[in-house]
């Protein structure tokens, strides 16, 4: 596994947990948990998107900023991995 992908899940979980903590929401975050059902609202999702971009030094294309891609930690991981692969030129 490329070093750039190491701890991808942990890094995304940390971002989601930080936003939940800001909202005083104490809940276990699982990879497939629906973030909206955990209490994240649309403003939280925007903050999460910005946090993902900053954490992984990415500029997400508008086509990737969809509710489906931010549905769960797992979906965010997939989207980030895809963007990192594209940036590295890996197919």
Beta strands, then each sheet from edge to edge (+ up, - down):
end
